[in-house]
Amino acid sequence: MVYITEPEPTLCGVLHVVMPEDAKSSDDDMRVPESRLEEAANLCEALPVKLVWRDKVKLNKISSRTLLGKGKVEELAELMHEKEIDLLVVNANLSPTQQRNLEVALKVKVIDRTGLILEIFADRAQTHAGRLQVEMAMLQYQANRLVRAWTHLERQRGGLGKTGGPGERQIELDRRMIRDQIDRVKTQLDDVEKTRALHRKGRVKSGLPVVALVGYTNAGKSTLFNAVSGADAFVKDMLFATLDPLMRKIKLNSGREVIFSDTVGFVSDLPHELVKAFHATLEEVVHADLLLHVHDASSDEAQMQDQDVKDVLESIGADKLPKLNIYNKQDLARENPELDHTWEEPDGVETAAATGEGVDKVHDAIEAFFAASEKPFTFKVPASEGRKLAWLQAHGEVTSMELDGDTYDVEVVLAEEDAAIFETM
């Protein structure tokens, strides 16, 4: 009999670093260290590791060699050995040299915040496009950190042709290899963007507006997506449960149809490599007709998460798009009456997507947004033109439809641009 044993889990520790400039900031300007540590721990638990230790440290000055002071590094080395930790996540941005020196001193694998988020994305990406985007981000990250991996940089290596000329050092060969990989992935991503552009062109041709969900990771976007659309997108109480964009055509209460899109969640200090690599995915947000900004109303950090999302939207050129605020997880928010709600927009929609509370209000809010830019039109449509009748019902609100002989007199509330499209059909 053969017994198959599960591999031992990677034991992980996380250290949140309060930088000197952060320590001087007021609580109004920044998240408290405890909440930053909690988020870092939650990020770690989104990976297949076992989190066994967490702590925070406040720096008075930064060591260019290891970020942390000598005494703290020695203390951490003993702790890593005592707890048999294999992986240390430093919740800060490390330079390549700092990362390498910490690994040597602590004798464990060390990754920083950017590396952690990249690892989560690499673990989660399901579609071909998603995996390509993660691979691009990883390559760009590695390209800037090659220096940390080599202790033999001065060793000369000769070669012919593409393997490098005489005297070319190993580091230069590795940089060339990564550049070649980046070029390969970029070519494939260009094909992905072309395919998505064709799909967007098809959606524009159909005339159906696109409503995209945006928000901080774990705000409940996928749960709301499922509740509103009746889809079965993957839902789990963890950060970055959704990476690949998902679209569904949904019918609102009036009969109007829209394209509903779920997108990747945002996070504070979202790595530049990811924003750049996920351009094709985030472009779905840029081209939306309406954004639904989903907030976790039960979070103490909701106001700061709101600003993080706005910062990312601005960085991708989507900050001027029309937006509706959805204040989700009201069932949990009611359990904490001390939460500050003064910053919330008064016209926002309150929901508890997990229980279905407020879902009809989301439908109504989307309907009201598009109806606000519409006006009534009257069309005569032959009874034999069922396709045209269906088009009007999908793109506007049909208020009256009476058969007069072989022709329907249709009164419909419709956007002017849609009316113009219909008249050319």
C-alpha positions as CSV (number, residue, x, y, z in Angstrom):
1,M,0.0,0.0,0.0
2,V,1.3,3.4,-0.9
3,Y,0.6,6.3,1.5
4,I,0.5,9.8,0.0
5,T,1.5,12.4,2.6
6,E,0.7,16.1,2.2
7,P,3.7,18.3,1.9
8,E,4.6,20.3,5.0
9,P,3.2,23.9,4.7
10,T,5.5,26.8,4.3
11,L,5.7,28.5,7.7
12,C,5.4,32.3,7.3
13,G,6.0,35.4,9.4
14,V,5.0,38.9,8.6
15,L,6.7,42.1,9.8
16,H,5.1,45.5,9.2
17,V,7.6,48.4,9.1
18,V,6.6,51.8,10.2
19,M,8.9,54.2,8.3
20,P,10.4,57.3,10.0
21,E,8.2,59.5,7.8
22,D,5.1,57.5,8.7
23,A,5.8,57.8,12.4
24,K,5.7,61.6,12.1
25,S,2.2,61.5,10.4
26,S,-1.0,62.0,12.3
27,D,-3.6,59.2,12.5
28,D,-5.8,61.2,10.1
29,D,-3.1,61.0,7.4
30,M,-2.4,57.3,7.6
31,R,-3.6,53.9,8.6
32,V,-2.6,52.9,12.1
33,P,0.2,50.3,12.2
34,E,-2.1,47.6,13.6
35,S,-4.4,47.8,10.7
36,R,-1.6,47.8,8.2
37,L,-0.2,44.7,9.9
38,E,-3.6,43.0,9.9
39,E,-3.9,43.7,6.1
40,A,-0.5,42.3,5.5
41,A,-1.4,39.2,7.5
42,N,-4.6,38.8,5.5
43,L,-2.5,39.0,2.3
44,C,-0.2,36.3,3.5
45,E,-3.2,34.1,4.3
46,A,-4.4,34.5,0.7
47,L,-1.3,32.3,-0.2
48,P,-0.9,28.5,0.5
49,V,1.3,29.2,3.6
50,K,0.8,28.9,7.4
51,L,1.1,32.2,9.1
52,V,2.8,31.5,12.5
53,W,4.1,35.0,13.5
54,R,3.3,38.6,13.0
55,D,4.7,41.8,14.5
56,K,5.5,45.5,13.7
57,V,8.6,47.6,14.1
58,K,9.1,51.4,14.1
59,L,12.2,52.7,12.5
60,N,14.0,55.8,13.6
61,K,16.3,55.6,10.6
62,I,16.6,53.4,7.5
63,S,19.6,51.1,7.0
64,S,20.6,51.1,3.3
65,R,22.0,47.6,3.8
66,T,19.1,45.8,5.5
67,L,16.4,48.5,6.0
68,L,16.3,47.4,9.7
69,G,18.8,48.1,12.4
70,K,21.6,45.6,13.2
71,G,20.0,44.7,16.6
72,K,16.6,44.0,15.0
73,V,18.1,41.8,12.3
74,E,19.9,39.7,15.0
75,E,16.7,39.5,17.0
76,L,14.8,38.4,13.9
77,A,17.4,35.8,13.0
78,E,16.9,34.1,16.4
79,L,13.2,34.2,16.1
80,M,13.2,32.8,12.5
81,H,15.2,29.8,13.8
82,E,13.2,29.3,16.9
83,K,9.8,29.3,15.0
84,E,11.3,27.4,12.0
85,I,9.9,30.1,9.7
86,D,10.7,29.5,6.0
87,L,9.3,32.8,4.6
88,L,9.4,36.3,6.0
89,V,7.1,39.0,4.5
90,V,8.3,42.5,5.1
91,N,5.4,44.9,4.7
92,A,7.5,47.6,3.0
93,N,9.3,48.1,-0.2
94,L,12.8,46.6,-0.1
95,S,15.6,47.4,-2.4
96,P,17.2,44.4,-4.1
97,T,20.3,44.8,-1.9
98,Q,18.2,45.0,1.3
99,Q,16.2,41.9,0.3
100,R,19.4,39.9,-0.5
101,N,21.2,41.0,2.7
102,L,18.2,40.1,4.9
103,E,18.0,36.7,3.3
104,V,21.6,36.0,4.1
105,A,21.4,37.3,7.6
106,L,18.1,35.6,8.5
107,K,18.7,32.4,6.5
108,V,15.1,32.5,5.2
109,K,13.3,33.6,2.0
110,V,12.4,37.2,2.2
111,I,9.8,39.1,0.1
112,D,8.5,42.6,0.3
113,R,4.9,43.9,-0.1
114,T,5.2,44.1,-3.9
115,G,6.6,40.6,-4.1
116,L,3.8,39.4,-1.9
117,I,1.0,40.8,-4.0
118,L,2.7,39.5,-7.1
119,E,2.8,36.0,-5.5
120,I,-0.9,36.2,-4.8
121,F,-1.7,37.2,-8.3
122,A,0.5,34.4,-9.7
123,D,-1.3,31.9,-7.5
124,R,-4.8,33.2,-8.5
125,A,-4.7,34.0,-12.2
126,Q,-6.9,31.5,-14.1
127,T,-7.3,32.7,-17.6
128,H,-4.6,32.8,-20.3
129,A,-4.7,36.6,-20.3
130,G,-4.5,36.8,-16.5
131,R,-1.5,34.5,-16.4
132,L,0.3,36.5,-19.1
133,Q,-0.3,39.7,-17.2
134,V,1.1,38.3,-14.0
135,E,4.1,36.9,-15.8
136,M,4.8,40.3,-17.3
137,A,4.6,41.9,-13.8
138,M,6.9,39.3,-12.3
139,L,9.5,39.7,-15.1
140,Q,9.5,43.5,-14.7
141,Y,9.9,43.0,-11.0
142,Q,12.7,40.5,-11.4
143,A,14.5,42.7,-14.0
144,N,15.0,45.4,-11.4
145,R,16.2,42.9,-8.8
146,L,18.7,40.7,-10.6
147,V,21.5,42.1,-8.6
148,R,20.3,40.4,-5.4
149,A,20.6,36.9,-6.8
150,W,24.2,36.8,-7.9
151,T,27.4,36.4,-5.8
152,H,29.5,35.7,-8.9
153,L,29.0,39.0,-10.8
154,E,32.7,39.4,-11.5
155,R,33.0,36.0,-13.1
156,Q,33.6,36.5,-16.8
157,R,31.9,34.3,-19.3
158,G,32.7,34.1,-23.0
159,G,30.4,33.0,-25.8
160,L,29.3,33.3,-29.4
161,G,26.3,34.9,-31.0
162,K,23.3,35.3,-28.8
163,T,25.0,33.8,-25.8
164,G,27.2,36.9,-25.5
165,G,30.6,38.1,-26.5
166,P,33.8,37.5,-24.7
167,G,33.9,39.2,-21.3
168,E,30.2,39.6,-21.0
169,R,29.3,39.1,-17.3
170,Q,26.6,36.7,-16.0
171,I,24.4,39.5,-14.9
172,E,24.3,40.9,-18.4
173,L,23.3,37.6,-19.8
174,D,20.5,37.2,-17.3
175,R,19.2,40.7,-18.0
176,R,19.2,39.9,-21.7
177,M,17.3,36.7,-21.0
178,I,14.6,38.6,-19.0
179,R,14.4,41.3,-21.7
180,D,13.8,38.5,-24.3
181,Q,11.1,37.0,-22.1
182,I,9.5,40.4,-21.6
183,D,9.4,41.0,-25.3
184,R,7.8,37.6,-25.8
185,V,5.1,38.2,-23.2
186,K,4.5,41.7,-24.5
187,T,3.8,40.4,-28.0
188,Q,1.2,37.9,-26.5
189,L,-0.4,40.7,-24.4
190,D,-0.6,42.9,-27.5
191,D,-2.7,40.0,-29.1
192,V,-4.8,39.9,-25.9
193,E,-5.5,43.6,-26.1
194,K,-6.4,43.4,-29.8
195,T,-8.9,40.6,-29.0
196,R,-10.4,42.6,-26.1
197,A,-10.6,45.6,-28.3
198,L,-12.6,43.6,-30.8
199,H,-14.9,42.4,-28.1
200,R,-15.4,46.0,-26.9
201,K,-16.1,47.0,-30.4
202,G,-18.8,44.3,-30.6
203,R,-20.3,45.6,-27.3
204,V,-20.3,49.1,-28.6
205,K,-22.0,48.0,-31.8
206,S,-24.7,46.2,-29.7
207,G,-25.3,49.5,-28.0
208,L,-25.5,48.0,-24.6
209,P,-23.9,50.2,-21.9
210,V,-21.1,48.7,-19.6
211,V,-21.4,48.9,-15.8
212,A,-18.1,48.0,-14.1
213,L,-17.6,47.2,-10.4
214,V,-14.6,48.7,-8.8
215,G,-13.5,48.8,-5.2
216,Y,-10.9,47.8,-2.6
217,T,-10.1,44.1,-2.5
218,N,-12.5,42.1,-0.4
219,A,-15.2,44.8,-0.4
220,G,-17.7,42.3,-1.7
221,K,-17.7,43.1,-5.4
222,S,-18.0,39.5,-6.6
223,T,-20.8,38.8,-4.1
224,L,-22.6,41.8,-5.3
225,F,-21.9,40.8,-8.9
226,N,-23.5,37.4,-8.3
227,A,-26.5,39.0,-6.5
228,V,-27.2,41.5,-9.2
229,S,-26.5,39.3,-12.2
230,G,-27.4,35.8,-11.0
231,A,-23.9,34.6,-12.0
232,D,-21.7,32.3,-10.0
233,A,-18.4,34.1,-9.9
234,F,-15.9,32.8,-7.4
235,V,-16.5,34.3,-3.9
236,K,-14.3,33.9,-0.8
237,D,-13.6,36.0,2.2
238,M,-10.0,36.7,1.2
239,L,-8.0,39.4,-0.6
240,F,-7.8,39.3,-4.4
241,A,-10.4,36.5,-4.7
242,T,-11.1,37.8,-8.2
243,L,-8.3,38.5,-10.7
244,D,-9.7,37.9,-14.1
245,P,-12.5,40.2,-15.4
246,L,-15.9,38.6,-15.7
247,M,-18.8,40.0,-17.8
248,R,-22.5,39.2,-17.9
249,K,-25.4,40.7,-19.8
250,I,-28.1,41.4,-17.2
251,K,-31.7,42.6,-17.5
252,L,-32.8,45.4,-15.2
253,N,-36.3,45.5,-13.6
254,S,-37.5,47.6,-16.5
255,G,-36.3,45.1,-19.1
256,R,-33.3,47.2,-20.2
257,E,-30.1,45.3,-20.7
258,V,-26.6,46.2,-19.6
259,I,-23.2,44.5,-19.6
260,F,-22.2,44.0,-16.0
261,S,-18.4,43.6,-15.3
262,D,-16.5,42.4,-12.2
263,T,-12.9,43.5,-12.0
264,V,-9.8,43.0,-9.9
265,G,-9.8,44.6,-6.5
266,F,-7.5,47.5,-5.6
267,V,-5.3,47.8,-2.6
268,S,-3.1,50.5,-1.0
269,D,0.3,50.9,-2.6
270,L,-0.7,48.7,-5.6
271,P,2.6,47.8,-7.3
272,H,3.4,49.8,-10.4
273,E,4.3,46.6,-12.1
274,L,0.8,45.3,-11.7
275,V,-1.0,48.5,-12.8
276,K,1.2,48.5,-15.9
277,A,0.9,44.7,-16.6
278,F,-2.9,44.7,-16.0
279,H,-3.4,47.5,-18.4
280,A,-5.6,45.3,-20.7
281,T,-7.8,44.3,-17.8
282,L,-8.0,47.7,-16.2
283,E,-8.9,49.1,-19.7
284,E,-12.3,47.4,-19.2
285,V,-12.8,49.9,-16.4
286,V,-11.7,52.9,-18.5
287,H,-14.2,52.1,-21.2
288,A,-17.2,51.6,-18.9
289,D,-20.2,53.9,-19.1
290,L,-20.7,53.7,-15.4
291,L,-18.6,52.6,-12.4
292,L,-20.1,51.1,-9.3
293,H,-17.6,51.8,-6.5
294,V,-18.2,49.1,-3.9
295,H,-17.2,50.1,-0.3
296,D,-16.8,47.8,2.7
297,A,-19.0,49.8,5.0
298,S,-18.1,47.5,7.9
299,S,-14.3,48.4,7.8
300,D,-12.6,50.9,10.0
301,E,-10.4,51.7,7.0
302,A,-13.3,52.4,4.6
303,Q,-12.5,56.1,4.1
304,M,-8.8,55.4,3.4
305,Q,-9.7,52.5,1.1
306,D,-12.0,54.9,-0.7
307,Q,-9.0,57.2,-1.4
308,D,-6.8,54.2,-2.4
309,V,-9.4,53.3,-5.1
310,K,-9.7,56.9,-6.3
311,D,-5.9,57.0,-6.6
312,V,-5.8,53.9,-8.8
313,L,-8.7,55.2,-10.9
314,E,-6.8,58.4,-11.4
315,S,-3.6,56.6,-12.4
316,I,-5.5,54.7,-15.2
317,G,-7.5,57.7,-16.4
318,A,-10.8,56.5,-15.1
319,D,-11.4,59.1,-12.3
320,K,-13.7,61.3,-14.4
321,L,-16.1,58.5,-15.3
322,P,-19.7,58.6,-13.9
323,K,-19.8,56.7,-10.6
324,L,-22.4,55.4,-8.1
325,N,-21.3,54.5,-4.5
326,I,-22.4,51.2,-3.1
327,Y,-21.9,50.9,0.7
328,N,-21.8,47.1,1.1
329,K,-21.7,44.8,4.1
330,Q,-24.4,46.8,6.0
331,D,-25.3,43.7,8.0
332,L,-21.8,43.7,9.5
333,A,-21.6,47.5,9.7
334,R,-24.7,47.5,12.0
335,E,-22.8,45.4,14.5
336,N,-20.3,48.3,15.0
337,P,-22.3,51.5,15.7
338,E,-19.0,53.5,16.3
339,L,-18.1,53.4,12.7
340,D,-17.6,56.8,11.1
341,H,-20.1,57.3,8.2
342,T,-19.8,61.0,7.8
343,W,-17.6,60.8,4.7
344,E,-20.1,58.7,2.7
345,E,-22.0,60.3,-0.1
346,P,-25.7,60.8,0.9
347,D,-27.0,59.4,-2.5
348,G,-25.1,56.1,-2.1
349,V,-26.9,52.8,-2.1
350,E,-26.7,50.6,1.0
351,T,-26.4,46.9,0.5
352,A,-25.6,43.6,2.2
353,A,-24.9,41.5,-0.9
354,A,-24.4,38.3,1.0
355,T,-28.0,38.4,2.2
356,G,-29.5,40.1,-0.9
357,E,-30.3,43.3,1.0
358,G,-30.4,46.3,-1.3
359,V,-29.9,44.5,-4.6
360,D,-33.1,45.9,-6.0
361,K,-31.9,49.3,-5.1
362,V,-28.8,48.7,-7.2
363,H,-30.9,47.8,-10.2
364,D,-33.0,50.9,-9.6
365,A,-29.9,53.2,-9.3
366,I,-28.4,51.9,-12.5
367,E,-31.8,52.3,-14.2
368,A,-32.1,55.9,-12.9
369,F,-28.6,56.8,-14.1
370,F,-29.2,55.8,-17.7
371,A,-32.8,57.1,-17.7
372,A,-31.6,60.6,-16.6
373,S,-30.0,61.1,-20.0
374,E,-32.9,59.8,-22.0
375,K,-36.1,61.2,-23.4
376,P,-39.3,59.8,-25.0
377,F,-39.5,58.8,-28.6
378,T,-42.2,57.3,-30.7
379,F,-41.5,54.8,-33.5
380,K,-43.6,52.8,-35.9
381,V,-42.3,49.3,-36.2
382,P,-43.7,46.6,-38.5
383,A,-45.0,43.6,-36.6
384,S,-42.8,41.4,-38.6
385,E,-39.7,43.2,-37.3
386,G,-39.4,41.3,-34.0
387,R,-35.7,42.0,-33.9
388,K,-36.2,45.8,-33.8
389,L,-38.8,45.5,-31.1
390,A,-36.5,43.4,-29.0
391,W,-33.7,46.0,-29.6
392,L,-35.9,48.8,-28.2
393,Q,-36.8,46.8,-25.2
394,A,-33.1,46.0,-24.5
395,H,-31.9,49.5,-24.9
396,G,-34.6,51.6,-23.4
397,E,-37.8,51.5,-21.4
398,V,-40.8,50.8,-23.6
399,T,-43.8,52.6,-22.0
400,S,-46.4,51.7,-24.6
401,M,-46.7,49.4,-27.5
402,E,-50.0,49.2,-29.5
403,L,-50.7,47.2,-32.7
404,D,-52.3,49.2,-35.5
405,G,-52.9,46.8,-38.3
406,D,-49.5,45.4,-39.3
407,T,-47.5,48.1,-37.4
408,Y,-46.7,48.7,-33.7
409,D,-46.8,52.2,-32.4
410,V,-44.0,52.1,-29.8
411,E,-43.4,54.7,-27.2
412,V,-40.0,54.3,-25.6
413,V,-37.7,56.3,-23.3
414,L,-34.3,56.1,-25.0
415,A,-30.9,57.9,-25.2
416,E,-30.6,60.2,-28.2
417,E,-27.6,58.3,-29.6
418,D,-29.5,55.0,-29.3
419,A,-32.5,56.6,-31.1
420,A,-30.2,57.7,-33.9
421,I,-28.8,54.1,-34.1
422,F,-32.3,52.7,-34.2
423,E,-33.4,55.0,-37.1
424,T,-30.5,53.6,-39.2
425,M,-31.5,50.0,-38.6
